């Protein structure tokens, strides 16, 4: 099975750690985040992995040249010239996924969790949605909004009350924080517009009016966003 690791980000929230290395190579208990993401995906059978790179690309390539696991095939999507954000990065990697048209996984390199991807994939296939998003009940200023069937309806900034789409009626909708892990059907590539650089989350919000996008609730699992200040120490305790 195939997957993509979003590893091209600048890691600005992790400075000064990311002033000389990419966020993907920040270590938690002496193991780089990128290695942890690769091993996490491989554990659930996602052994064909494409990784996008931008910030300190040579350092990431150097690490991957020493990463040796004959059961894992790794490709690189080079965004050195322009950081394409999550949607644009996925769009550039489309040929990698369209070879067999099977559902694939997307993960952010700075997310650590023990979410069971096998259960999430089974749920995705059962629901026949174009995308399934891992979500949790946790504090976050930005929340995804779902109906009682866990079908995506929109997004809300709980600090400013801004909603997407605008003027969304939030009554009877339940809010969850997005965990940065997706299972996606290749149908998504037919629905992208002509833009080169865009957010995949905004795309989901635009598509949810006409297409089924589901939430997979994994509240209670271990989870940490290692992109936040002070999170490396917390992650070291959580994922020994």
C-alpha positions, 0 to 999 in steps of 0.5 A: 500500500502507498502513503505520503509523508508531508515533510517539506515544512519550514518548522518555524514553530520549532526554532531554534531546533530547525535553524540548521536541520529540517523539522523532519530530522528533529529527534525524539529519543534519538530517533528522527521524526521522519524515521518514526513516520516511516516505521509507523506507516510500515507497521500497518502495511504502507511500505511504498512511501513518497516524501515531499522535501523543501527545507534543507532538502539535501539533509533529508536526502542524506538521511534517506540514503542511509535508511536501509529497509528492503521491505520499504520503498521510498520516493522523493517529491522535490519541492525545493523550488516552491513549497506547495502546501499540503494540497499542492504537494499531494497534487504533484505526487499524483502519478505515484498514487495513480499507478494502482488507484488504491486508497492511500495514507497521508501523514504529517511528519510532526505527528506522533500517535498510536492510532490504528491505521488498519481500523481507519482504512477499514472504516474508509473502505466501508464508508466509500468516502473520497477521504477519511480524516483522523480526528479527536476531541482535544483543545484546538483553536481550529475545529472540523465540524461533522454531523451525527454521522461523522460526515464533514460539514465545515470548519470553525475558528473557535477564537474568532467564530469564523466558519468555512463555508461562511455563515455555516449553521453550526447548530447540531454539528459536532467539533473535532480537532484534525490529527493530520492523518488521512486515508484518501481515495484517488478520486480526489485527483479528479476534483483538484482545481488548476492551482499549484499551491493550496491547502488540502484541508480547504479542499476538503471543506470545499468538496464536502458540499458535494462529496462524502468526507468522513471523520474517524474518531480516535479520541483516547489514543496517544497523540502529540503534535511535535511541531509545537514549542516544548513538544519534543520533551513531551513526546520523549516522555509519551513515546519512549 
